[in-house]
Amino acid sequence: MQVIIFFIVLTISQAYQMPICEIYEEDYKLDNTTCAKMVTSNEDTTVFLRQCSSKERCIFNKTLREGKCNETYPTRFPGELCESGHECLSGNCSKGYTCIGLEVNKECKYDYECKEGTFCHSIKKKCTNVTEEDGECLESVCDVGLICNGGKCVKMFSLSVNNKSTVAGACETLYVTDGVCGYGPKLVHNKTVTEPTPCENNICEYKFNKTQLGSFITSCTCGKSDKITAYCNPGIGDINLTAVFLYLLIST
């Protein structure tokens, strides 16, 4: 029996090896064209970073292990500030230095070409108004703060446990099981809600509550920080994760 248990533990440990995490640090000493540089010393790898200008983006070359700031294609959405049309995704910058999107019923290819509050209809290929609460959304997009649930736009995180739902985002618990809102899995060794949880034994274990039996494990995740540390992501049922989504809902 002891041999079998040892074999199981060994197998899990091999399947979920602790990842080798990189260190991310800001470095103002990089030249004006370099935005990222990967340096390996002993067993540690550090990625030095420097921010590009607003008109550039960082292009990372895996072979050279460094990134360069390059003039980028338009990146600014309707409503954002601009100096010329080439900065706007819609290609149109107003005299007031604001990117302007296409009006309703104008032909389009992408959502970002249309003005605020509209989207590019996938079939009509025209800018179309978003759908409000309780509106049909099978071929539409719901307004901000809403989500398409069973063909209708409903408020995000508005349904309590045991209510019918087709998407997790409509549930206040952010979890759906068998077509109803349920309680999500929690990280077993999550002892704090203010700091990330370091990995234990190279694995992250999650368990459901008493009404939903079962558990599962995942591998660790590298954090993008100046510390060589791997962490466990919070479970859907952990209060620190649901609190983030509720904050985003209130902020919209």
The 8 nearest C-alpha neighbors of each residue, nearest first, counted from 0:
[[1, 3, 2, 4, 5, 6, 7, 8],
 [2, 0, 4, 3, 5, 6, 7, 8],
 [3, 1, 5, 0, 4, 6, 7, 8],
 [2, 4, 6, 0, 1, 5, 7, 8],
 [5, 3, 7, 1, 6, 2, 8, 0],
 [6, 4, 2, 8, 3, 7, 9, 1],
 [5, 7, 9, 3, 4, 8, 10, 2],
 [8, 6, 10, 4, 9, 5, 11, 3],
 [9, 7, 5, 11, 10, 6, 12, 4],
 [8, 10, 6, 12, 7, 11, 5, 13],
 [9, 11, 7, 13, 12, 8, 6, 14],
 [12, 10, 14, 8, 13, 9, 15, 7],
 [11, 13, 9, 15, 10, 14, 16, 8],
 [12, 14, 10, 11, 15, 16, 9, 8],
 [13, 15, 11, 12, 16, 10, 218, 9],
 [16, 14, 218, 12, 13, 202, 201, 11],
 [15, 17, 13, 201, 14, 12, 18, 218],
 [16, 18, 201, 15, 219, 19, 229, 218],
 [19, 17, 20, 16, 219, 221, 229, 220],
 [20, 18, 17, 21, 221, 227, 229, 43],
 [21, 19, 221, 227, 18, 228, 229, 22],
 [20, 22, 44, 45, 227, 23, 19, 46],
 [21, 23, 45, 225, 226, 227, 224, 46],
 [24, 22, 46, 225, 224, 45, 223, 47],
 [25, 23, 47, 225, 48, 26, 46, 22],
 [24, 26, 48, 47, 49, 27, 23, 46],
 [27, 25, 28, 47, 48, 49, 29, 24],
 [26, 28, 29, 49, 25, 48, 30, 50],
 [29, 27, 26, 30, 49, 31, 25, 47],
 [30, 28, 27, 33, 26, 31, 49, 34],
 [29, 31, 33, 32, 28, 27, 34, 49],
 [30, 32, 33, 29, 34, 68, 51, 49],
 [33, 31, 68, 67, 30, 34, 69, 29],
 [34, 32, 67, 30, 31, 66, 35, 29],
 [33, 35, 49, 66, 67, 48, 68, 50],
 [36, 34, 48, 66, 65, 47, 33, 49],
 [35, 37, 65, 47, 46, 64, 66, 38],
 [36, 38, 46, 64, 45, 65, 47, 35],
 [39, 37, 45, 44, 46, 36, 40, 47],
 [40, 38, 44, 43, 45, 41, 37, 42],
 [39, 41, 43, 42, 44, 38, 45, 37],
 [40, 42, 43, 39, 44, 38, 45, 21],
 [43, 41, 40, 44, 39, 19, 21, 45],
 [44, 42, 40, 41, 39, 45, 21, 22],
 [43, 45, 39, 21, 38, 22, 40, 46],
 [44, 46, 22, 38, 21, 37, 23, 39],
 [45, 47, 37, 23, 36, 22, 24, 38],
 [48, 46, 24, 36, 35, 26, 25, 23],
 [49, 47, 35, 25, 34, 26, 24, 46],
 [50, 48, 34, 26, 25, 27, 35, 51],
 [49, 51, 34, 52, 48, 57, 68, 25],
 [52, 50, 68, 55, 56, 34, 49, 53],
 [51, 53, 55, 54, 50, 56, 68, 70],
 [54, 52, 55, 51, 56, 50, 71, 74],
 [55, 53, 52, 70, 71, 56, 86, 51],
 [56, 54, 70, 71, 69, 52, 53, 51],
 [55, 57, 68, 69, 71, 51, 58, 70],
 [56, 58, 68, 67, 66, 34, 59, 69],
 [59, 57, 66, 67, 68, 56, 60, 69],
 [66, 60, 58, 65, 61, 57, 67, 35],
 [59, 61, 63, 62, 65, 64, 66, 58],
 [62, 60, 64, 63, 59, 65, 66, 37],
 [63, 61, 64, 60, 65, 59, 66, 37],
 [62, 64, 60, 65, 61, 66, 59, 37],
 [65, 63, 61, 37, 62, 60, 36, 66],
 [64, 66, 36, 35, 63, 60, 59, 37],
 [67, 65, 59, 35, 58, 34, 60, 33],
 [66, 68, 33, 58, 34, 57, 32, 69],
 [69, 67, 57, 32, 56, 51, 55, 34],
 [70, 68, 55, 56, 71, 67, 57, 58],
 [71, 69, 55, 54, 56, 68, 72, 57],
 [72, 70, 55, 56, 69, 54, 73, 74],
 [71, 73, 74, 70, 86, 85, 88, 55],
 [74, 72, 86, 88, 87, 85, 75, 71],
 [73, 75, 88, 87, 86, 72, 76, 71],
 [76, 74, 87, 88, 79, 86, 73, 77],
 [75, 77, 79, 88, 87, 78, 111, 98],
 [78, 76, 98, 99, 100, 79, 114, 115],
 [77, 79, 98, 97, 76, 99, 80, 115],
 [80, 78, 98, 97, 77, 76, 75, 81],
 [81, 79, 97, 96, 98, 78, 82, 75],
 [82, 80, 96, 97, 83, 98, 86, 92],
 [81, 83, 96, 92, 84, 80, 86, 97],
 [82, 84, 92, 85, 81, 86, 96, 87],
 [83, 85, 92, 90, 91, 86, 87, 82],
 [84, 86, 87, 83, 90, 73, 72, 88],
 [85, 87, 73, 84, 83, 75, 74, 81],
 [88, 86, 75, 90, 73, 89, 84, 85],
 [87, 89, 73, 90, 75, 74, 76, 112],
 [88, 90, 112, 87, 91, 100, 99, 111],
 [89, 91, 84, 87, 88, 85, 92, 86],
 [92, 90, 84, 89, 99, 98, 87, 93],
 [93, 91, 98, 84, 97, 83, 99, 96],
 [94, 92, 95, 96, 97, 98, 91, 99],
 [95, 93, 96, 92, 97, 82, 83, 81],
 [94, 96, 93, 97, 92, 80, 81, 98],
 [97, 95, 81, 93, 94, 82, 80, 92],
 [96, 98, 80, 81, 93, 92, 79, 95],
 [99, 97, 92, 77, 78, 79, 87, 91],
 [100, 98, 77, 91, 92, 97, 78, 114],
 [114, 101, 99, 113, 77, 112, 89, 102],
 [100, 102, 113, 114, 112, 105, 103, 99],
 [101, 103, 105, 114, 113, 104, 100, 126],
 [102, 104, 126, 127, 105, 101, 128, 125],
 [105, 103, 125, 126, 127, 106, 102, 101],
 [104, 106, 125, 103, 126, 102, 101, 107],
 [107, 105, 125, 124, 104, 126, 108, 119],
 [108, 106, 125, 124, 109, 119, 126, 105],
 [107, 109, 124, 119, 110, 106, 112, 125],
 [108, 110, 111, 119, 112, 107, 113, 118],
 [111, 109, 119, 118, 112, 113, 108, 117],
 [110, 112, 113, 109, 76, 88, 89, 77],
 [111, 113, 89, 110, 100, 109, 101, 88],
 [114, 112, 101, 100, 111, 126, 110, 118],
 [100, 113, 115, 101, 77, 117, 102, 116],
 [114, 116, 117, 77, 113, 100, 78, 118],
 [117, 115, 129, 128, 114, 118, 142, 113],
 [116, 118, 128, 127, 129, 115, 114, 113],
 [119, 117, 110, 126, 127, 113, 120, 128],
 [118, 120, 126, 110, 125, 109, 124, 107],
 [121, 119, 124, 123, 125, 122, 127, 118],
 [120, 122, 124, 123, 119, 138, 125, 108],
 [123, 121, 124, 120, 125, 138, 119, 139],
 [122, 124, 125, 120, 121, 119, 106, 126],
 [125, 123, 120, 107, 122, 121, 106, 119],
 [126, 124, 106, 104, 107, 105, 123, 119],
 [125, 127, 119, 103, 104, 118, 105, 113],
 [128, 126, 117, 118, 103, 119, 125, 120],
 [127, 129, 117, 116, 118, 130, 103, 126],
 [128, 130, 117, 140, 142, 141, 116, 127],
 [131, 129, 141, 142, 134, 140, 128, 139],
 [130, 132, 134, 142, 141, 133, 129, 152],
 [131, 133, 152, 134, 153, 130, 145, 154],
 [134, 132, 152, 151, 153, 131, 135, 130],
 [133, 135, 132, 151, 152, 131, 130, 136],
 [136, 134, 151, 150, 137, 152, 133, 130],
 [135, 137, 139, 150, 138, 151, 140, 147],
 [136, 138, 150, 139, 135, 151, 147, 140],
 [139, 137, 136, 140, 120, 135, 121, 122],
 [138, 140, 136, 137, 130, 141, 129, 120],
 [139, 141, 129, 130, 136, 142, 138, 118],
 [142, 140, 130, 129, 145, 152, 146, 131],
 [141, 143, 129, 130, 145, 131, 144, 140],
 [142, 144, 145, 141, 251, 146, 116, 129],
 [145, 143, 155, 154, 142, 251, 248, 146],
 [144, 146, 154, 155, 153, 143, 142, 141],
 [147, 145, 152, 153, 155, 141, 148, 154],
 [146, 148, 152, 151, 150, 136, 153, 141],
 [149, 147, 151, 150, 165, 166, 152, 146],
 [150, 148, 151, 165, 147, 164, 166, 152],
 [149, 151, 137, 136, 148, 135, 147, 152],
 [152, 150, 135, 133, 147, 148, 136, 134],
 [151, 153, 147, 133, 132, 146, 134, 141],
 [154, 152, 145, 146, 132, 133, 151, 155],
 [155, 153, 145, 157, 144, 146, 156, 169],
 [154, 156, 169, 145, 157, 168, 146, 144],
 [157, 155, 171, 170, 169, 168, 158, 154],
 [156, 158, 155, 171, 154, 170, 169, 159],
 [159, 157, 170, 171, 169, 156, 162, 160],
 [158, 160, 171, 162, 170, 161, 180, 157],
 [159, 161, 180, 181, 162, 158, 182, 179],
 [162, 160, 180, 179, 181, 163, 159, 158],
 [163, 161, 179, 180, 160, 159, 158, 164],
 [164, 162, 179, 178, 180, 161, 165, 158],
 [165, 163, 179, 178, 166, 180, 162, 148],
 [164, 166, 148, 178, 149, 167, 163, 175],
 [167, 165, 168, 164, 169, 148, 175, 170],
 [168, 166, 174, 173, 175, 169, 170, 165],
 [167, 169, 173, 170, 166, 155, 156, 146],
 [168, 170, 156, 155, 167, 157, 166, 158],
 [171, 169, 156, 158, 173, 172, 167, 168],
 [170, 172, 156, 157, 173, 158, 159, 169],
 [171, 173, 170, 174, 182, 183, 236, 181],
 [174, 172, 167, 170, 168, 171, 235, 156],
 [173, 175, 167, 183, 172, 181, 180, 182],
 [176, 174, 180, 167, 179, 181, 178, 166],
 [175, 177, 178, 179, 181, 180, 174, 182],
 [178, 176, 179, 175, 180, 181, 163, 164],
 [177, 179, 176, 164, 163, 165, 175, 180],
 [180, 178, 163, 164, 161, 162, 175, 176],
 [179, 181, 175, 160, 161, 162, 170, 174],
 [182, 180, 160, 175, 174, 176, 161, 179],
 [181, 183, 172, 236, 174, 184, 208, 160],
 [182, 184, 236, 235, 174, 181, 207, 185],
 [185, 183, 207, 236, 206, 234, 205, 235],
 [186, 184, 234, 236, 205, 237, 206, 187],
 [185, 187, 205, 234, 189, 188, 204, 233],
 [188, 186, 205, 204, 189, 185, 206, 203],
 [189, 187, 186, 190, 204, 196, 199, 203],
 [188, 190, 186, 187, 191, 196, 192, 233],
 [191, 189, 188, 192, 196, 187, 186, 194],
 [192, 190, 193, 189, 194, 196, 195, 239],
 [191, 193, 239, 194, 190, 238, 189, 195],
 [194, 192, 191, 195, 239, 196, 190, 189],
 [193, 195, 192, 191, 196, 190, 197, 239],
 [196, 194, 230, 197, 193, 231, 232, 192],
 [195, 197, 230, 231, 189, 194, 198, 191],
 [198, 196, 230, 231, 229, 195, 199, 228],
 [199, 197, 230, 231, 201, 202, 229, 219],
 [198, 200, 201, 202, 197, 203, 188, 231],
 [201, 199, 202, 198, 12, 203, 17, 15],
 [200, 202, 17, 199, 198, 16, 15, 219],
 [203, 201, 218, 200, 219, 217, 199, 15],
 [202, 204, 217, 216, 231, 218, 219, 198],
 [203, 205, 216, 187, 215, 186, 202, 217],
 [206, 204, 186, 185, 187, 215, 214, 184],
 [207, 205, 214, 184, 185, 213, 187, 186],
 [206, 208, 184, 211, 212, 213, 214, 185],
 [209, 207, 211, 210, 212, 206, 182, 184],
 [208, 210, 211, 212, 207, 213, 206, 182],
 [211, 209, 208, 212, 207, 182, 181, 213],
 [212, 210, 208, 209, 207, 213, 182, 181],
 [211, 213, 207, 209, 210, 208, 214, 206],
 [214, 212, 207, 206, 211, 215, 208, 205],
 [213, 215, 206, 205, 207, 216, 212, 204],
 [216, 214, 205, 204, 206, 217, 213, 203],
 [215, 217, 204, 203, 205, 202, 218, 214],
 [218, 216, 203, 202, 204, 219, 215, 15],
 [217, 219, 202, 15, 203, 220, 201, 216],
 [218, 220, 231, 230, 202, 229, 198, 203],
 [221, 219, 230, 229, 231, 222, 218, 232],
 [222, 220, 229, 20, 230, 228, 223, 219],
 [221, 223, 224, 229, 220, 228, 230, 20],
 [224, 222, 23, 221, 22, 225, 21, 226],
 [223, 225, 23, 226, 222, 22, 24, 227],
 [224, 226, 22, 23, 24, 227, 223, 21],
 [227, 225, 224, 228, 22, 23, 222, 223],
 [228, 226, 20, 22, 21, 225, 229, 224],
 [227, 229, 226, 20, 221, 222, 230, 197],
 [230, 228, 221, 220, 219, 222, 197, 198],
 [229, 231, 197, 198, 220, 196, 219, 221],
 [230, 232, 219, 196, 198, 203, 197, 220],
 [231, 233, 230, 234, 220, 196, 195, 219],
 [234, 232, 186, 237, 240, 231, 235, 185],
 [233, 235, 185, 237, 236, 186, 184, 232],
 [236, 234, 183, 237, 184, 240, 185, 173],
 [235, 237, 183, 185, 184, 234, 182, 238],
 [238, 236, 234, 185, 239, 235, 240, 233],
 [237, 239, 241, 240, 242, 236, 192, 235],
 [238, 240, 242, 192, 237, 241, 243, 233],
 [241, 239, 243, 242, 238, 237, 233, 235],
 [240, 242, 238, 244, 243, 239, 245, 237],
 [241, 243, 245, 239, 240, 244, 238, 246],
 [244, 242, 246, 240, 241, 245, 247, 239],
 [245, 243, 247, 241, 246, 242, 248, 240],
 [244, 246, 248, 242, 247, 243, 241, 249],
 [247, 245, 243, 249, 244, 248, 242, 250],
 [248, 246, 250, 244, 245, 249, 243, 251],
 [249, 247, 245, 246, 250, 251, 244, 144],
 [248, 250, 246, 247, 251, 245, 244, 144],
 [249, 251, 247, 248, 246, 245, 144, 244],
 [250, 248, 249, 247, 144, 143, 246, 245]]
